[in-house]
């Protein structure tokens, strides 16, 4: 994947991915961090460019963050 393809994917999906993360985290700043991390992983590893995969990655990252921040999960 080249930079232009990556930018198109990021621009097309960022808003919906951010909304998904916000629904889980109820914190825009944390949601933006999660989405950014998912895009970094996409760029570095050139993982599957599938929309469902990216939303699953965001969901899983949110759940991981919530678990790390929940004292009952430790």
N, CA, C and O atoms as a Tripos MOL2 file, in Angstrom:
@<TRIPOS>MOLECULE
protein
  296   295    74     0     0
PROTEIN
NO_CHARGES

@<TRIPOS>ATOM
      1 N           0.8530   -1.1700    0.0000 N.3       1 UNK1
      2 CA          0.0000    0.0000    0.0000 C.3       1 UNK1
      3 C           0.8960    1.2300    0.0000 C.2       1 UNK1
      4 O           1.8430    1.3250    0.7810 O.2       1 UNK1
      5 N           0.5910    2.1490   -0.8680 N.am      2 UNK2
      6 CA          1.3840    3.3750   -0.8910 C.3       2 UNK2
      7 C           0.7070    4.4470   -0.0350 C.2       2 UNK2
      8 O          -0.3940    4.2500    0.4810 O.2       2 UNK2
      9 N           1.3810    5.5690    0.1010 N.am      3 UNK3
     10 CA          0.8990    6.6320    0.9850 C.3       3 UNK3
     11 C          -0.4520    7.1830    0.5420 C.2       3 UNK3
     12 O          -1.2980    7.4980    1.3780 O.2       3 UNK3
     13 N          -0.6580    7.3010   -0.7580 N.am      4 UNK4
     14 CA         -1.9290    7.8230   -1.2710 C.3       4 UNK4
     15 C          -3.0850    6.8940   -0.9190 C.2       4 UNK4
     16 O          -4.1430    7.3570   -0.4950 O.2       4 UNK4
     17 N          -2.8950    5.6020   -1.0890 N.am      5 UNK5
     18 CA         -3.9310    4.6330   -0.7260 C.3       5 UNK5
     19 C          -4.2280    4.6950    0.7670 C.2       5 UNK5
     20 O          -5.3850    4.6640    1.1860 O.2       5 UNK5
     21 N          -3.1640    4.7830    1.5590 N.am      6 UNK6
     22 CA         -3.3300    4.8570    3.0090 C.3       6 UNK6
     23 C          -4.1390    6.0960    3.3930 C.2       6 UNK6
     24 O          -5.0490    6.0150    4.2180 O.2       6 UNK6
     25 N          -3.8080    7.2280    2.8000 N.am      7 UNK7
     26 CA         -4.5260    8.4720    3.1190 C.3       7 UNK7
     27 C          -6.0000    8.3750    2.7470 C.2       7 UNK7
     28 O          -6.8580    8.8720    3.4760 O.2       7 UNK7
     29 N          -6.2960    7.7410    1.6250 N.am      8 UNK8
     30 CA         -7.6990    7.5840    1.2200 C.3       8 UNK8
     31 C          -8.4640    6.7320    2.2330 C.2       8 UNK8
     32 O          -9.5910    7.0560    2.6050 O.2       8 UNK8
     33 N          -7.8440    5.6510    2.6690 N.am      9 UNK9
     34 CA         -8.4770    4.7900    3.6680 C.3       9 UNK9
     35 C          -8.6840    5.5620    4.9650 C.2       9 UNK9
     36 O          -9.7670    5.5270    5.5510 O.2       9 UNK9
     37 N          -7.6530    6.2520    5.4070 N.am     10 UNK10
     38 CA         -7.7330    7.0010    6.6630 C.3      10 UNK10
     39 C          -8.8020    8.0850    6.6020 C.2      10 UNK10
     40 O          -9.5770    8.2430    7.5460 O.2      10 UNK10
     41 N          -8.8520    8.8160    5.5230 N.am     11 UNK11
     42 CA         -9.8400    9.8910    5.3890 C.3      11 UNK11
     43 C         -11.2600    9.3410    5.3330 C.2      11 UNK11
     44 O         -12.1870    9.9260    5.8950 O.2      11 UNK11
     45 N         -11.4190    8.2150    4.6520 N.am     12 UNK12
     46 CA        -12.7550    7.6480    4.4890 C.3      12 UNK12
     47 C         -13.3040    7.0490    5.7820 C.2      12 UNK12
     48 O         -14.5120    7.0870    6.0170 O.2      12 UNK12
     49 N         -12.4400    6.5040    6.6110 N.am     13 UNK13
     50 CA        -12.9020    5.7500    7.7750 C.3      13 UNK13
     51 C         -12.6750    6.4140    9.1170 C.2      13 UNK13
     52 O         -13.2730    6.0020   10.1110 O.2      13 UNK13
     53 N         -11.8400    7.4180    9.1760 N.am     14 UNK14
     54 CA        -11.4570    8.0100   10.4580 C.3      14 UNK14
     55 C         -12.6530    8.4640   11.2890 C.2      14 UNK14
     56 O         -12.7260    8.1570   12.4790 O.2      14 UNK14
     57 N         -13.5730    9.1760   10.6930 N.am     15 UNK15
     58 CA        -14.7180    9.6930   11.4430 C.3      15 UNK15
     59 C         -15.5580    8.5980   12.0690 C.2      15 UNK15
     60 O         -15.9230    8.6830   13.2420 O.2      15 UNK15
     61 N         -15.8640    7.5760   11.2980 N.am     16 UNK16
     62 CA        -16.6640    6.4600   11.8270 C.3      16 UNK16
     63 C         -15.8930    5.6550   12.8610 C.2      16 UNK16
     64 O         -16.4730    5.1830   13.8390 O.2      16 UNK16
     65 N         -14.5920    5.4950   12.6530 N.am     17 UNK17
     66 CA        -13.7760    4.7780   13.6320 C.3      17 UNK17
     67 C         -13.7190    5.5660   14.9380 C.2      17 UNK17
     68 O         -13.7830    4.9860   16.0220 O.2      17 UNK17
     69 N         -13.6010    6.8770   14.8310 N.am     18 UNK18
     70 CA        -13.5780    7.7250   16.0240 C.3      18 UNK18
     71 C         -14.9120    7.6530   16.7620 C.2      18 UNK18
     72 O         -14.9400    7.5870   17.9910 O.2      18 UNK18
     73 N         -16.0070    7.6650   16.0250 N.am     19 UNK19
     74 CA        -17.3280    7.5590   16.6540 C.3      19 UNK19
     75 C         -17.4700    6.2220   17.3810 C.2      19 UNK19
     76 O         -18.0220    6.1650   18.4800 O.2      19 UNK19
     77 N         -16.9760    5.1610   16.7710 N.am     20 UNK20
     78 CA        -17.0210    3.8400   17.3970 C.3      20 UNK20
     79 C         -16.2310    3.8390   18.6990 C.2      20 UNK20
     80 O         -16.7080    3.3570   19.7260 O.2      20 UNK20
     81 N         -15.0230    4.3810   18.6480 N.am     21 UNK21
     82 CA        -14.1760    4.4310   19.8450 C.3      21 UNK21
     83 C         -14.8120    5.2940   20.9340 C.2      21 UNK21
     84 O         -14.7370    4.9510   22.1140 O.2      21 UNK21
     85 N         -15.4280    6.3930   20.5560 N.am     22 UNK22
     86 CA        -16.0820    7.2700   21.5380 C.3      22 UNK22
     87 C         -17.2470    6.5690   22.2300 C.2      22 UNK22
     88 O         -17.4930    6.7960   23.4140 O.2      22 UNK22
     89 N         -17.9620    5.7220   21.4990 N.am     23 UNK23
     90 CA        -19.0760    4.9840   22.1100 C.3      23 UNK23
     91 C         -18.5720    4.0430   23.2020 C.2      23 UNK23
     92 O         -19.2540    3.8280   24.2040 O.2      23 UNK23
     93 N         -17.4000    3.4930   23.0110 N.am     24 UNK24
     94 CA        -16.8310    2.5930   24.0220 C.3      24 UNK24
     95 C         -16.2020    3.3670   25.1750 C.2      24 UNK24
     96 O         -16.3910    3.0160   26.3400 O.2      24 UNK24
     97 N         -15.4650    4.4050   24.8550 N.am     25 UNK25
     98 CA        -14.6120    5.0520   25.8570 C.3      25 UNK25
     99 C         -15.2330    6.2780   26.5160 C.2      25 UNK25
    100 O         -14.8370    6.6440   27.6220 O.2      25 UNK25
    101 N         -16.1830    6.9110   25.8690 N.am     26 UNK26
    102 CA        -16.8040    8.1320   26.3790 C.3      26 UNK26
    103 C         -15.7630    9.2150   26.6540 C.2      26 UNK26
    104 O         -15.9310   10.0340   27.5580 O.2      26 UNK26
    105 N         -14.7020    9.2140   25.8780 N.am     27 UNK27
    106 CA        -13.6230   10.1970   26.0360 C.3      27 UNK27
    107 C         -13.0020   10.4240   24.6590 C.2      27 UNK27
    108 O         -12.3580    9.5330   24.1040 O.2      27 UNK27
    109 N         -13.1980   11.6120   24.1210 N.am     28 UNK28
    110 CA        -12.7350   11.9140   22.7680 C.3      28 UNK28
    111 C         -11.2300   11.8050   22.6390 C.2      28 UNK28
    112 O         -10.7330   11.2940   21.6350 O.2      28 UNK28
    113 N         -10.5020   12.2690   23.6250 N.am     29 UNK29
    114 CA         -9.0420   12.2300   23.5720 C.3      29 UNK29
    115 C          -8.5250   10.7950   23.5160 C.2      29 UNK29
    116 O          -7.6620   10.4700   22.7000 O.2      29 UNK29
    117 N          -9.0570    9.9400   24.3860 N.am     30 UNK30
    118 CA         -8.6480    8.5350   24.3730 C.3      30 UNK30
    119 C          -9.0790    7.8590   23.0740 C.2      30 UNK30
    120 O          -8.3450    7.0350   22.5280 O.2      30 UNK30
    121 N         -10.2540    8.2010   22.5840 N.am     31 UNK31
    122 CA        -10.7460    7.6240   21.3310 C.3      31 UNK31
    123 C          -9.8290    8.0040   20.1670 C.2      31 UNK31
    124 O          -9.5120    7.1660   19.3230 O.2      31 UNK31
    125 N          -9.4100    9.2560   20.1250 N.am     32 UNK32
    126 CA         -8.4880    9.6880   19.0690 C.3      32 UNK32
    127 C          -7.1710    8.9260   19.1390 C.2      32 UNK32
    128 O          -6.6090    8.5550   18.1090 O.2      32 UNK32
    129 N          -6.6770    8.6930   20.3530 N.am     33 UNK33
    130 CA         -5.4380    7.9230   20.5190 C.3      33 UNK33
    131 C          -5.5930    6.4940   20.0100 C.2      33 UNK33
    132 O          -4.7020    5.9640   19.3470 O.2      33 UNK33
    133 N          -6.7240    5.8770   20.3230 N.am     34 UNK34
    134 CA         -6.9710    4.5020   19.8860 C.3      34 UNK34
    135 C          -7.0170    4.4320   18.3580 C.2      34 UNK34
    136 O          -6.3940    3.5580   17.7550 O.2      34 UNK34
    137 N          -7.7430    5.3400   17.7440 N.am     35 UNK35
    138 CA         -7.8550    5.3440   16.2810 C.3      35 UNK35
    139 C          -6.4920    5.5900   15.6440 C.2      35 UNK35
    140 O          -6.1280    4.9310   14.6700 O.2      35 UNK35
    141 N          -5.7490    6.5280   16.1910 N.am     36 UNK36
    142 CA         -4.4100    6.8070   15.6680 C.3      36 UNK36
    143 C          -3.5180    5.5710   15.7740 C.2      36 UNK36
    144 O          -2.7950    5.2430   14.8340 O.2      36 UNK36
    145 N          -3.5680    4.8960   16.8990 N.am     37 UNK37
    146 CA         -2.7650    3.6730   17.0710 C.3      37 UNK37
    147 C          -3.1440    2.6130   16.0470 C.2      37 UNK37
    148 O          -2.2750    1.9240   15.5120 O.2      37 UNK37
    149 N          -4.4300    2.4820   15.7750 N.am     38 UNK38
    150 CA         -4.8670    1.4950   14.7740 C.3      38 UNK38
    151 C          -4.3520    1.8540   13.3890 C.2      38 UNK38
    152 O          -3.9450    0.9730   12.6310 O.2      38 UNK38
    153 N          -4.3650    3.1270   13.0540 N.am     39 UNK39
    154 CA         -3.8350    3.5380   11.7500 C.3      39 UNK39
    155 C          -2.3200    3.3520   11.6780 C.2      39 UNK39
    156 O          -1.7920    2.9860   10.6280 O.2      39 UNK39
    157 N          -1.6290    3.5970   12.7700 N.am     40 UNK40
    158 CA         -0.1720    3.3700   12.7950 C.3      40 UNK40
    159 C           0.1210    1.8960   12.5540 C.2      40 UNK40
    160 O           1.0090    1.5540   11.7740 O.2      40 UNK40
    161 N          -0.6250    1.0280   13.2210 N.am     41 UNK41
    162 CA         -0.4230   -0.4160   13.0050 C.3      41 UNK41
    163 C          -0.7160   -0.8010   11.5630 C.2      41 UNK41
    164 O           0.0010   -1.6070   10.9700 O.2      41 UNK41
    165 N          -1.7690   -0.2260   11.0020 N.am     42 UNK42
    166 CA         -2.1120   -0.4980    9.6030 C.3      42 UNK42
    167 C          -0.9540   -0.0980    8.6950 C.2      42 UNK42
    168 O          -0.5700   -0.8510    7.8000 O.2      42 UNK42
    169 N          -0.4080    1.0740    8.9250 N.am     43 UNK43
    170 CA          0.6820    1.5680    8.0820 C.3      43 UNK43
    171 C           1.9510    0.7340    8.2600 C.2      43 UNK43
    172 O           2.5950    0.3700    7.2760 O.2      43 UNK43
    173 N           2.3100    0.4340    9.4940 N.am     44 UNK44
    174 CA          3.5550   -0.2820    9.7590 C.3      44 UNK44
    175 C           3.5110   -1.7300    9.2910 C.2      44 UNK44
    176 O           4.4900   -2.2430    8.7490 O.2      44 UNK44
    177 N           2.3980   -2.3730    9.4980 N.am     45 UNK45
    178 CA          2.3310   -3.8080    9.2240 C.3      45 UNK45
    179 C           1.6240   -4.1300    7.9240 C.2      45 UNK45
    180 O           1.6100   -5.2760    7.4750 O.2      45 UNK45
    181 N           1.0380   -3.1100    7.3260 N.am     46 UNK46
    182 CA          0.2490   -3.3150    6.1120 C.3      46 UNK46
    183 C          -0.7090   -4.4890    6.2870 C.2      46 UNK46
    184 O          -0.7650   -5.4100    5.4730 O.2      46 UNK46
    185 N          -1.4590   -4.4140    7.3880 N.am     47 UNK47
    186 CA         -2.4310   -5.4610    7.6700 C.3      47 UNK47
    187 C          -3.5780   -5.3730    6.6640 C.2      47 UNK47
    188 O          -3.5990   -4.5010    5.7950 O.2      47 UNK47
    189 N          -4.4930   -6.2600    6.7980 N.am     48 UNK48
    190 CA         -5.6360   -6.3110    5.8940 C.3      48 UNK48
    191 C          -6.2900   -4.9320    5.7890 C.2      48 UNK48
    192 O          -6.4780   -4.2560    6.8000 O.2      48 UNK48
    193 N          -6.6250   -4.5270    4.6020 N.am     49 UNK49
    194 CA         -7.2050   -3.2000    4.3780 C.3      49 UNK49
    195 C          -8.7290   -3.2670    4.3740 C.2      49 UNK49
    196 O          -9.3960   -2.4830    3.6980 O.2      49 UNK49
    197 N          -9.2480   -4.1800    5.1110 N.am     50 UNK50
    198 CA        -10.6730   -4.4370    5.1530 C.3      50 UNK50
    199 C         -11.3250   -3.5600    6.2140 C.2      50 UNK50
    200 O         -10.8250   -3.4530    7.3330 O.2      50 UNK50
    201 N         -12.4280   -2.9410    5.8630 N.am     51 UNK51
    202 CA        -13.1370   -2.0420    6.7810 C.3      51 UNK51
    203 C         -13.5370   -2.7720    8.0660 C.2      51 UNK51
    204 O         -13.3620   -2.2340    9.1590 O.2      51 UNK51
    205 N         -14.0620   -3.9690    7.9470 N.am     52 UNK52
    206 CA        -14.4830   -4.7310    9.1300 C.3      52 UNK52
    207 C         -13.2940   -5.0000   10.0440 C.2      52 UNK52
    208 O         -13.4220   -4.9290   11.2670 O.2      52 UNK52
    209 N         -12.1470   -5.3060    9.4650 N.am     53 UNK53
    210 CA        -10.9440   -5.5490   10.2640 C.3      53 UNK53
    211 C         -10.5740   -4.3020   11.0620 C.2      53 UNK53
    212 O         -10.2660   -4.3930   12.2500 O.2      53 UNK53
    213 N         -10.6040   -3.1500   10.4170 N.am     54 UNK54
    214 CA        -10.2210   -1.9080   11.1000 C.3      54 UNK54
    215 C         -11.1730   -1.5850   12.2520 C.2      54 UNK54
    216 O         -10.7270   -1.1660   13.3190 O.2      54 UNK54
    217 N         -12.4660   -1.7740   12.0490 N.am     55 UNK55
    218 CA        -13.4150   -1.5060   13.1240 C.3      55 UNK55
    219 C         -13.2770   -2.5180   14.2520 C.2      55 UNK55
    220 O         -13.4670   -2.1710   15.4180 O.2      55 UNK55
    221 N         -12.9510   -3.7500   13.9260 N.am     56 UNK56
    222 CA        -12.6880   -4.7450   14.9560 C.3      56 UNK56
    223 C         -11.4410   -4.3760   15.7450 C.2      56 UNK56
    224 O         -11.4020   -4.5400   16.9650 O.2      56 UNK56
    225 N         -10.4310   -3.8820   15.0570 N.am     57 UNK57
    226 CA         -9.2000   -3.4480   15.7330 C.3      57 UNK57
    227 C          -9.4860   -2.3040   16.6950 C.2      57 UNK57
    228 O          -8.9520   -2.2810   17.8040 O.2      57 UNK57
    229 N         -10.3190   -1.3540   16.2850 N.am     58 UNK58
    230 CA        -10.6840   -0.2330   17.1540 C.3      58 UNK58
    231 C         -11.4550   -0.7530   18.3690 C.2      58 UNK58
    232 O         -11.1600   -0.3730   19.5010 O.2      58 UNK58
    233 N         -12.4340   -1.6150   18.1370 N.am     59 UNK59
    234 CA        -13.2130   -2.1650   19.2460 C.3      59 UNK59
    235 C         -12.3160   -2.8940   20.2400 C.2      59 UNK59
    236 O         -12.4290   -2.6900   21.4490 O.2      59 UNK59
    237 N         -11.4370   -3.7340   19.7370 N.am     60 UNK60
    238 CA        -10.5560   -4.4970   20.6170 C.3      60 UNK60
    239 C          -9.6010   -3.5880   21.3810 C.2      60 UNK60
    240 O          -9.3360   -3.8200   22.5600 O.2      60 UNK60
    241 N          -9.0880   -2.5660   20.7260 N.am     61 UNK61
    242 CA         -8.1920   -1.6190   21.4040 C.3      61 UNK61
    243 C          -8.9370   -0.8750   22.5040 C.2      61 UNK61
    244 O          -8.3730   -0.6260   23.5690 O.2      61 UNK61
    245 N         -10.1860   -0.5200   22.2640 N.am     62 UNK62
    246 CA        -10.9960    0.1560   23.2910 C.3      62 UNK62
    247 C         -11.2300   -0.7620   24.4820 C.2      62 UNK62
    248 O         -11.0940   -0.3460   25.6330 O.2      62 UNK62
    249 N         -11.5780   -1.9950   24.2040 N.am     63 UNK63
    250 CA        -11.8210   -2.9520   25.2880 C.3      63 UNK63
    251 C         -10.5470   -3.1750   26.0940 C.2      63 UNK63
    252 O         -10.5970   -3.2330   27.3220 O.2      63 UNK63
    253 N          -9.4200   -3.3000   25.4250 N.am     64 UNK64
    254 CA         -8.1370   -3.4550   26.1310 C.3      64 UNK64
    255 C          -7.8610   -2.2580   27.0330 C.2      64 UNK64
    256 O          -7.4400   -2.4220   28.1780 O.2      64 UNK64
    257 N          -8.1000   -1.0580   26.5170 N.am     65 UNK65
    258 CA         -7.8730    0.1560   27.3050 C.3      65 UNK65
    259 C          -8.8080    0.1990   28.5100 C.2      65 UNK65
    260 O          -8.3770    0.5280   29.6150 O.2      65 UNK65
    261 N         -10.0530   -0.1240   28.3100 N.am     66 UNK66
    262 CA        -11.0070   -0.1380   29.4250 C.3      66 UNK66
    263 C         -10.5930   -1.1500   30.4920 C.2      66 UNK66
    264 O         -10.6970   -0.8770   31.6880 O.2      66 UNK66
    265 N         -10.1280   -2.3030   30.0580 N.am     67 UNK67
    266 CA         -9.6830   -3.3180   31.0190 C.3      67 UNK67
    267 C          -8.4610   -2.8480   31.7940 C.2      67 UNK67
    268 O          -8.3680   -3.0710   33.0010 O.2      67 UNK67
    269 N          -7.5320   -2.2050   31.1170 N.am     68 UNK68
    270 CA         -6.3210   -1.7040   31.7960 C.3      68 UNK68
    271 C          -6.6690   -0.6510   32.8320 C.2      68 UNK68
    272 O          -5.9940   -0.5400   33.8550 O.2      68 UNK68
    273 N          -7.7230    0.1270   32.5760 N.am     69 UNK69
    274 CA         -8.1030    1.2130   33.4720 C.3      69 UNK69
    275 C          -9.1060    0.7970   34.5430 C.2      69 UNK69
    276 O          -9.4390    1.5960   35.4180 O.2      69 UNK69
    277 N          -9.5890   -0.4300   34.4880 N.am     70 UNK70
    278 CA        -10.5820   -0.9100   35.4510 C.3      70 UNK70
    279 C          -9.8840   -1.6550   36.5880 C.2      70 UNK70
    280 O          -9.2820   -2.7030   36.3510 O.2      70 UNK70
    281 N          -9.9520   -1.1370   37.8200 N.am     71 UNK71
    282 CA         -9.2660   -1.8010   38.9270 C.3      71 UNK71
    283 C          -9.8050   -3.2040   39.2180 C.2      71 UNK71
    284 O          -9.0980   -4.0230   39.8060 O.2      71 UNK71
    285 N         -11.0380   -3.4900   38.8170 N.am     72 UNK72
    286 CA        -11.6190   -4.8160   39.0570 C.3      72 UNK72
    287 C         -11.0260   -5.8700   38.1230 C.2      72 UNK72
    288 O         -11.1680   -7.0680   38.3690 O.2      72 UNK72
    289 N         -10.3710   -5.4360   37.0650 N.am     73 UNK73
    290 CA         -9.7920   -6.3770   36.0910 C.3      73 UNK73
    291 C          -8.3370   -6.7250   36.4220 C.2      73 UNK73
    292 O          -7.6950   -7.4730   35.6850 O.2      73 UNK73
    293 N          -7.8290   -6.1950   37.5090 N.am     74 UNK74
    294 CA         -6.4120   -6.4440   37.8350 C.3      74 UNK74
    295 C          -6.2800   -7.5000   38.8930 C.2      74 UNK74
    296 O          -5.1660   -7.8380   39.2920 O.2      74 UNK74
@<TRIPOS>BOND
     1     1     2 1
     2     2     3 1
     3     3     4 2
     4     3     5 am
     5     5     6 1
     6     6     7 1
     7     7     8 2
     8     7     9 am
     9     9    10 1
    10    10    11 1
    11    11    12 2
    12    11    13 am
    13    13    14 1
    14    14    15 1
    15    15    16 2
    16    15    17 am
    17    17    18 1
    18    18    19 1
    19    19    20 2
    20    19    21 am
    21    21    22 1
    22    22    23 1
    23    23    24 2
    24    23    25 am
    25    25    26 1
    26    26    27 1
    27    27    28 2
    28    27    29 am
    29    29    30 1
    30    30    31 1
    31    31    32 2
    32    31    33 am
    33    33    34 1
    34    34    35 1
    35    35    36 2
    36    35    37 am
    37    37    38 1
    38    38    39 1
    39    39    40 2
    40    39    41 am
    41    41    42 1
    42    42    43 1
    43    43    44 2
    44    43    45 am
    45    45    46 1
    46    46    47 1
    47    47    48 2
    48    47    49 am
    49    49    50 1
    50    50    51 1
    51    51    52 2
    52    51    53 am
    53    53    54 1
    54    54    55 1
    55    55    56 2
    56    55    57 am
    57    57    58 1
    58    58    59 1
    59    59    60 2
    60    59    61 am
    61    61    62 1
    62    62    63 1
    63    63    64 2
    64    63    65 am
    65    65    66 1
    66    66    67 1
    67    67    68 2
    68    67    69 am
    69    69    70 1
    70    70    71 1
    71    71    72 2
    72    71    73 am
    73    73    74 1
    74    74    75 1
    75    75    76 2
    76    75    77 am
    77    77    78 1
    78    78    79 1
    79    79    80 2
    80    79    81 am
    81    81    82 1
    82    82    83 1
    83    83    84 2
    84    83    85 am
    85    85    86 1
    86    86    87 1
    87    87    88 2
    88    87    89 am
    89    89    90 1
    90    90    91 1
    91    91    92 2
    92    91    93 am
    93    93    94 1
    94    94    95 1
    95    95    96 2
    96    95    97 am
    97    97    98 1
    98    98    99 1
    99    99   100 2
   100    99   101 am
   101   101   102 1
   102   102   103 1
   103   103   104 2
   104   103   105 am
   105   105   106 1
   106   106   107 1
   107   107   108 2
   108   107   109 am
   109   109   110 1
   110   110   111 1
   111   111   112 2
   112   111   113 am
   113   113   114 1
   114   114   115 1
   115   115   116 2
   116   115   117 am
   117   117   118 1
   118   118   119 1
   119   119   120 2
   120   119   121 am
   121   121   122 1
   122   122   123 1
   123   123   124 2
   124   123   125 am
   125   125   126 1
   126   126   127 1
   127   127   128 2
   128   127   129 am
   129   129   130 1
   130   130   131 1
   131   131   132 2
   132   131   133 am
   133   133   134 1
   134   134   135 1
   135   135   136 2
   136   135   137 am
   137   137   138 1
   138   138   139 1
   139   139   140 2
   140   139   141 am
   141   141   142 1
   142   142   143 1
   143   143   144 2
   144   143   145 am
   145   145   146 1
   146   146   147 1
   147   147   148 2
   148   147   149 am
   149   149   150 1
   150   150   151 1
   151   151   152 2
   152   151   153 am
   153   153   154 1
   154   154   155 1
   155   155   156 2
   156   155   157 am
   157   157   158 1
   158   158   159 1
   159   159   160 2
   160   159   161 am
   161   161   162 1
   162   162   163 1
   163   163   164 2
   164   163   165 am
   165   165   166 1
   166   166   167 1
   167   167   168 2
   168   167   169 am
   169   169   170 1
   170   170   171 1
   171   171   172 2
   172   171   173 am
   173   173   174 1
   174   174   175 1
   175   175   176 2
   176   175   177 am
   177   177   178 1
   178   178   179 1
   179   179   180 2
   180   179   181 am
   181   181   182 1
   182   182   183 1
   183   183   184 2
   184   183   185 am
   185   185   186 1
   186   186   187 1
   187   187   188 2
   188   187   189 am
   189   189   190 1
   190   190   191 1
   191   191   192 2
   192   191   193 am
   193   193   194 1
   194   194   195 1
   195   195   196 2
   196   195   197 am
   197   197   198 1
   198   198   199 1
   199   199   200 2
   200   199   201 am
   201   201   202 1
   202   202   203 1
   203   203   204 2
   204   203   205 am
   205   205   206 1
   206   206   207 1
   207   207   208 2
   208   207   209 am
   209   209   210 1
   210   210   211 1
   211   211   212 2
   212   211   213 am
   213   213   214 1
   214   214   215 1
   215   215   216 2
   216   215   217 am
   217   217   218 1
   218   218   219 1
   219   219   220 2
   220   219   221 am
   221   221   222 1
   222   222   223 1
   223   223   224 2
   224   223   225 am
   225   225   226 1
   226   226   227 1
   227   227   228 2
   228   227   229 am
   229   229   230 1
   230   230   231 1
   231   231   232 2
   232   231   233 am
   233   233   234 1
   234   234   235 1
   235   235   236 2
   236   235   237 am
   237   237   238 1
   238   238   239 1
   239   239   240 2
   240   239   241 am
   241   241   242 1
   242   242   243 1
   243   243   244 2
   244   243   245 am
   245   245   246 1
   246   246   247 1
   247   247   248 2
   248   247   249 am
   249   249   250 1
   250   250   251 1
   251   251   252 2
   252   251   253 am
   253   253   254 1
   254   254   255 1
   255   255   256 2
   256   255   257 am
   257   257   258 1
   258   258   259 1
   259   259   260 2
   260   259   261 am
   261   261   262 1
   262   262   263 1
   263   263   264 2
   264   263   265 am
   265   265   266 1
   266   266   267 1
   267   267   268 2
   268   267   269 am
   269   269   270 1
   270   270   271 1
   271   271   272 2
   272   271   273 am
   273   273   274 1
   274   274   275 1
   275   275   276 2
   276   275   277 am
   277   277   278 1
   278   278   279 1
   279   279   280 2
   280   279   281 am
   281   281   282 1
   282   282   283 1
   283   283   284 2
   284   283   285 am
   285   285   286 1
   286   286   287 1
   287   287   288 2
   288   287   289 am
   289   289   290 1
   290   290   291 1
   291   291   292 2
   292   291   293 am
   293   293   294 1
   294   294   295 1
   295   295   296 2
@<TRIPOS>SUBSTRUCTURE
     1 UNK1         2 RESIDUE 1 A UNK
     2 UNK2         6 RESIDUE 1 A UNK
     3 UNK3        10 RESIDUE 1 A UNK
     4 UNK4        14 RESIDUE 1 A UNK
     5 UNK5        18 RESIDUE 1 A UNK
     6 UNK6        22 RESIDUE 1 A UNK
     7 UNK7        26 RESIDUE 1 A UNK
     8 UNK8        30 RESIDUE 1 A UNK
     9 UNK9        34 RESIDUE 1 A UNK
    10 UNK10       38 RESIDUE 1 A UNK
    11 UNK11       42 RESIDUE 1 A UNK
    12 UNK12       46 RESIDUE 1 A UNK
    13 UNK13       50 RESIDUE 1 A UNK
    14 UNK14       54 RESIDUE 1 A UNK
    15 UNK15       58 RESIDUE 1 A UNK
    16 UNK16       62 RESIDUE 1 A UNK
    17 UNK17       66 RESIDUE 1 A UNK
    18 UNK18       70 RESIDUE 1 A UNK
    19 UNK19       74 RESIDUE 1 A UNK
    20 UNK20       78 RESIDUE 1 A UNK
    21 UNK21       82 RESIDUE 1 A UNK
    22 UNK22       86 RESIDUE 1 A UNK
    23 UNK23       90 RESIDUE 1 A UNK
    24 UNK24       94 RESIDUE 1 A UNK
    25 UNK25       98 RESIDUE 1 A UNK
    26 UNK26      102 RESIDUE 1 A UNK
    27 UNK27      106 RESIDUE 1 A UNK
    28 UNK28      110 RESIDUE 1 A UNK
    29 UNK29      114 RESIDUE 1 A UNK
    30 UNK30      118 RESIDUE 1 A UNK
    31 UNK31      122 RESIDUE 1 A UNK
    32 UNK32      126 RESIDUE 1 A UNK
    33 UNK33      130 RESIDUE 1 A UNK
    34 UNK34      134 RESIDUE 1 A UNK
    35 UNK35      138 RESIDUE 1 A UNK
    36 UNK36      142 RESIDUE 1 A UNK
    37 UNK37      146 RESIDUE 1 A UNK
    38 UNK38      150 RESIDUE 1 A UNK
    39 UNK39      154 RESIDUE 1 A UNK
    40 UNK40      158 RESIDUE 1 A UNK
    41 UNK41      162 RESIDUE 1 A UNK
    42 UNK42      166 RESIDUE 1 A UNK
    43 UNK43      170 RESIDUE 1 A UNK
    44 UNK44      174 RESIDUE 1 A UNK
    45 UNK45      178 RESIDUE 1 A UNK
    46 UNK46      182 RESIDUE 1 A UNK
    47 UNK47      186 RESIDUE 1 A UNK
    48 UNK48      190 RESIDUE 1 A UNK
    49 UNK49      194 RESIDUE 1 A UNK
    50 UNK50      198 RESIDUE 1 A UNK
    51 UNK51      202 RESIDUE 1 A UNK
    52 UNK52      206 RESIDUE 1 A UNK
    53 UNK53      210 RESIDUE 1 A UNK
    54 UNK54      214 RESIDUE 1 A UNK
    55 UNK55      218 RESIDUE 1 A UNK
    56 UNK56      222 RESIDUE 1 A UNK
    57 UNK57      226 RESIDUE 1 A UNK
    58 UNK58      230 RESIDUE 1 A UNK
    59 UNK59      234 RESIDUE 1 A UNK
    60 UNK60      238 RESIDUE 1 A UNK
    61 UNK61      242 RESIDUE 1 A UNK
    62 UNK62      246 RESIDUE 1 A UNK
    63 UNK63      250 RESIDUE 1 A UNK
    64 UNK64      254 RESIDUE 1 A UNK
    65 UNK65      258 RESIDUE 1 A UNK
    66 UNK66      262 RESIDUE 1 A UNK
    67 UNK67      266 RESIDUE 1 A UNK
    68 UNK68      270 RESIDUE 1 A UNK
    69 UNK69      274 RESIDUE 1 A UNK
    70 UNK70      278 RESIDUE 1 A UNK
    71 UNK71      282 RESIDUE 1 A UNK
    72 UNK72      286 RESIDUE 1 A UNK
    73 UNK73      290 RESIDUE 1 A UNK
    74 UNK74      294 RESIDUE 1 A UNK
